[in-house]
Amino acid sequence: PFGIWIVDLENSSKVNVAESLEPSAGGSGTQFGEFIISKDSEWIISTAFDPVLKKNCYFSTRVNGSKRVNLTGNIHIPLLAINTVSGRPFVELTDFSEDGTKLFFSFANNGKELSYFISIDGSLKAVLPYGYFVSFINNDSEVILLYPNPTTGERSILKVSIDDKTQNNLTKDLQGNCYEVKLSPQNDKIIFTFALIGSQEYSLWIMNIDGSNKHKLTDKTEGIVYPMPFGFVLIPNSNKIIYQIEDPDLRKWSLWTYDMDNSAKTKLLGDSETDYTFAYSASNGKYIIVRSGENVLLASTNGDKKEVLEGNFGSNTFSILNDYLIYQDSQNNSLYLLDLSTDTKLKIKENFLDNILGGRCQTSADGNDILIAVSTKDGLLKYYLFNTQNHKFTDLNKIIKDEIDFANFYP
């Protein structure tokens, strides 16, 4: 029989939170992981097949098994039949509040779409306009949605109460299409890309959470146009945005930051003949790593430093985790460790492998050791260990004579 078991490690008691259910197609997991545990550790969310309703459903269950809620199986929505027979219906858990007690679903069936809000215990539920979920706001009492109007085709930003009693179109005065939408770290501003209907000249905008003080950050009169609706990033531990603009006449790209505190703009990287692809931002907000053509670039977010880390895109050898960047200099094949939290660089190994396709790294729980895994052009996986305290570099492939398929730190 199918089971999702919770075991108490102190007294070995266990409870099956999926009793009388069956496994759903594709397993019991969600796109957020195999299971979701609420912040208070009182609830577990998973998917399973309900043999009574004869459909896959999302369930929330108290970890002691005392209560189970079918989050999506008993929704009575006239325009939408959530079943496994007609119209290839689609249901997805889109997001949940920070404490995990409020859930947001997206539904689609027979060409019709809508959104659905429900509390984890099933006590509060509401049907909302279909939209791409952006964020919960105002103590989780409202949500921000990117709303594609099915009649006009315009893409607007809506602020909707979770009971759907109030709706406010924050961008109806712009008469165009909004694309990527994000909230500032303080949740008091909305940043989004925008283009007029029928135009491909994208611009970057910012406004307050209530839609006031709306203004454009990029100016076409300066000869630059925000090129595509995919690329701005909020820098962690700061109130800055990093974004990309294009000179449409010269076909040059540049990378900028905008400070939401003082409205200052800083040009970080410029005049590139290829666009920039964002890769990583240090957790302290001081550095970013981007790709441009065949180069991997390190730049400080205040604009006072930039450095080319890799000269050959073909080797694709850099990997980062917890602000440690491992990369190989394609000119001399040396392997380097860059600590973005302290801006220090250390050569790990000279004359490293010359046939690397890519790499990744993982740090130990105490941060003292880094496990480096690289894949080679001849299809092999090789593992190395580097100690950040004594700088010892260990070739695990020489210690373990057989080919290593997998290596990881033991918890």
N, C-alpha and C positions, 0 to 999 in steps of 0.2 A: 504493500500500500504506500501511496505517496505521503511524504511527511516533510515538514519544515520544523526542525526540533530546536528548542531552546533548552540548554542544560545549565543547571546551577552547579558551578564547580566546587562549591563548599559542601553541599550535601548530596550531590549527584542526582537530585531530582530533575525531571525533564518533562516538557510539555510539547505536544505536537500542535502548532498553531495553524496547521493546514488540514486538520482532521476532517474527513468526509469530502475533501476536495481532490481534484486530480491535477496532474502537471499540465501546464499550459504549453501550447506550441512555442518552441524556442526557449523553454525553461522558465524558471520562476523569477528571473532577475528583471531589473529596470535599467534604463540607460544611465542611471546614476550609480549603478553597482548591483551586485547580486541581491542585496536587501538594503532598505533604508531604515535606520534606527532614529527615532525622534531624539531631540537634544536632551530630554529628561530621561531617556532610556526606558520609557514606559510602553512604547509602541514599536511594532515592526511592520513595514510595508513591503508587500511582495505581490506577485501575480500568480494566479492559478486558474484552473478551469472549474467553473461551477456546474456540476452535473445536473442540477435542478433547472437552472436557467439555460444550460447548454451553451455557454459562451465563456470566453476568457475575461477575467475581471481583475481589477486591482482590489486588494484587501488590506485593511489595517487591523492588527490584532494586538491586544495587550500581551506583554511578554509573559504574563502568568497564565495566559489562556482564558481569562475570565470574560473577555468580550472580543467579538470579531465583527468588523463592519465591512460590508461589500460596498466599496467606494463608487463603483461605476456600474454595477449590475442592475440596480433598480431605479435608474434614472428615467423619469417619465417625460420625454421630450417628443412632442408630436412630430416635428419635422425630421426626427432622427431615430432610426431603429438600430440600436447597437446589438448586432447579432453576427453570426458567422455564415449567413446564407446569401443575402442580397446586397449588391452594391459595394462589396469589398470594403466594409467599414473600417475606420481607423480610429484608435484611441491611444493617447499617449500622455503619460505624466510629464508635463512640461517643466514645472518647477514647484518649489515648496518654500515656505517662509523659513527664516533663519532658525527658529526653534523647532521646525519640522512639524508643527501642528496644523498648518494650513496648506492645502494642496491645490494645484492648478492643473487642469487637464485640457487637452485639445481633442476635439472630435471632428470626424469627417465621414460623410456617407452620402452616396448618390449626388455628389457635387455640392452638397450643403455642408457648412462648417460652423462650429461654434466653440466657445470656451466654457469651462465649467469649474466652479470653485466649490470646495467642500472642506470642512474641518475634519481633522483626523479621527474624531469620535463620531462623525456623522451628524452632529447637532446643528450645523449650519451649512447650507448649500444654496447655490444660486447659479443660474445660467447667465453667462455674460456674452457680449459680442465676440465673435471669433477674431483673434488677433495674435500676433507674435508676442509672447510674454517678455516684458522687460524687467519689471521689478515690483515687489511689494513696497508700499510707502505708508507714511503716517501710521506707525505702529501696526502695520499689516491690515489696516482698515480699507486701503485702496490699492489698486494695481495700475501700473502704466503698461499700455498695450500699443504695439504698432499695428494699426488697423487698416487692412485693405478693403476699401469700400466696394462691395460687389456690383453696385450700380454705376458709379462714376469711374472706378478703377483707381482713384486716388488713394495714396497711402498716407494716413494721418496718425498722429500721436494722441491717444485717448487716455484720460484719467477716469477710472471707473471705480465706484465703491463696490466692495465685495458682495453686497446684497443687490447690486445692479439698480439701486434706486436713484443714483446720480451718475451722469456721464458728462464729460466735458472734453470737446475736441480742442486740444491746445494749439493746433497748427492750421485751423480752418482758414485763417486770414492769409496764409502763404500761397494757396492755390497751386499746389504742386505735389510732389511725392517725397516722402521721408524714407530713408533707408536705414542704415545702422543707427541704433539708438542705445545710449547708455546713461546711467546716472553717475553724478559726481560722487566721490567717496563719502561726502557728508549728506548725500541724498537730498540736496537742496537745489541742484541744477540738473538739467537734461541737456546732453550733447547729442547732436544728430547730424547726419548728412542729408542734403536736400538738393532737388533739381526741379526746375519748372517742367510742366507737362510737355512731353515731346522733346525735351532737351537732355543732352548728355554732359552738360556743364555742371558738375557737382560742386557744391559748396558745403562748408562746415559751419554749423550754427550752434548757439547756446541759448538757453532760456531758463528762467526760474521754474521750480517744480509746479507752479500754478499757471505757467504759460506767459507770465509777464516778463518784461525786459528781454524780449527776443531780439537777437542781433546776429549778424553774419561775421564769422571770423576770417574768412578768406575773401579777398577782393579781386574781382576780375580786372579792374582798372589797373592793378599792379602788374598785369600780364601773366597772372597765375590762376589756374582753375583747379579745384579739387578734382582729381582725375577719375576716381572710381568709387563706388559706394561700399568699400570694404575695409578701409584702413585707418582707423584712429584707435589709440590705446590710452587708457588711463594709467599713469605711472603710479606705482604703489608708494605709500607713505609720503605723498605729496599731493598738491592740488593742481597738477599739471596734466595736460593732454599732449600726446605726441601724434603728429599727423603729417601727411604727405601731400605736396602740391606739385603741379606740373606746369611748365611754361609751354603752352600749346604751339607757339611759333618756333621755339628752339628745340622742342622735344627734349627738354631737360627736366629732371626730377630733383626735388629737394625735400629735406626732412626738417620739421619745425616743432617747437613746443609752444604751448600757450599756457600761461599761468592764470588760473581762475581767480587768484587772490588780487592781483594787480593788473590784469589784462595785458601783461607783457608778452611779446612774441620773441622767440630766440631761434635763429637758424642754426641747426646742428650740423647737417650735412647738405651739400648742395652740388648742383651742376653735374648730376650723374646722367649718363646716357641710358641707363636702365633704371626701372623703378626699384624702390626699396621694399624688402619683405621683412616684417618685424619678426624677431626670433625670441627675445627674452628681455625682461627688465629686472634689474637687481631688486631684492626685497627692500633695500634701503632707499630706493628711488633715485640713486645717484648715477647709475649707468644703464645703458641699453645696448643690446647686440642686435644688429640687423644684417641682412644680406643685400648686396647690390651686385648683380651680374655674377662675376666669379670671385667676388670678395666677401669676406665676413668682417664687419666693422664693429669696433667698440667705440662708443661715444658717451661722454658725460652729459647729463641732462641740463647742465648749466651752460653748455657750449664751449667749455675751455679745453676740451681734450677729444681727440679722435685718433684711432689707431687701426691699421689693417691687421687682422689676425690671421688671415689665410689668403694666399694668393691664387689658389687653384680650386675652383668650385668642384671639379671632378672628384677630388678625394673625399669631399663631404665629411671631413673628420673633425667634428666638434660636438661635444655633448655637455649638458649643463644640468646641475641639480643643486639646490640649496646654495646658490651663489658661487659654486665652484664650477669653473669652465675648464674642460679638458680639450685642448685642440692641438693639431699638428701643423707645424710650419711646413708648407709644401716646398719651400726652397731648400731646406736642409734636413727635412724629415725628423726634426727634433720634436719631442712631445712636451707641451707646456701645461702648467696649472695656473689659472688666473683666479684669484680670490677677489670677487667683486665687492665684498663687504669691506675690504681693506685696501683695494687697488694695488695688490702685490702680485708679481708674476714670478714663477719659479720654473726653471727647466727641469723636467722630470727625467727625461731619457734622451740621449743623443742617438742619432742614426736609428730611429724607430722604424717600424715596418714601412715598406714602400708600395704595398699593394692593398691599402685599406680602402674599403668602400664606405664605411660609416662607423660610428661608435656611440656609446652611451656610458653613463657612469652613475654610481649610486654611493651615497655616503653611509657610514655606519651610524648607529644611534647616537654615539658620543661625538660624532663628527671627526674622529681622529683618523679614520681610514676611508679610502675611496676605492671602490671596486670598478675597474675599467674593463668594459667589454667591447671588442672591435670585431667587425666582420671583414673578411678579406675577399679579394677578387676570385680566389679559388674556392670559395664557398665554405671557409672554415670560420669558427668562432674562437677567439682567443681572449683569455682573461688575465688581468694583471691587478696587483694590489699596491697602492701607494699610501704610506703613512705620512700625514701632514705634520706630525710632530718631529720625527727623526729623519724624514725625507727618504725612507727606505723604499725602494722599488722592487717588487717581487714578481717574477714571471711564474704564474701558477701553472703554466703549461709545461714547465720543466720539472715541477714538483710532482704533478699528476701526469704520468706518462701517456695514459689513454687520452683520446680526444674528449674535451669537456663539452657537454651539451648544454649545461645550465649551471650557473653559480649565483649564489645570493648570500647576504648576511643572515645568520641565524638570529631570530629575535631574542 
